[in-house]
Amino acid sequence: MTEQEEQELQRALAQLKEEHRDLDSAIVALEATANPDHLQIKRLKKRKLYLRDRIKEIDDLLFPDIIA
């Protein structure tokens, strides 16, 4: 992997982590309302799970497990 590719993956990872945190805040805010939109919450949670998986994939690319 080139240095430029690694930097691009680092940027993508940072963006995904930020979006994941933002979704967490949005879900908490929606759940705290008097009449929460359960369908919207479900969609946000599904997106959050997708982001978690992508974060894990990129993290594995950047920091592979090397068994000695």
Secondary structure, 3 states (H helix, E strand, C coil): CCHHHHHHHHHHHHHHHHHHHHHHHHHHHHHCCCCCCHHHHHHHHHHHHHHHHHHHHHHHHHCCCCCC
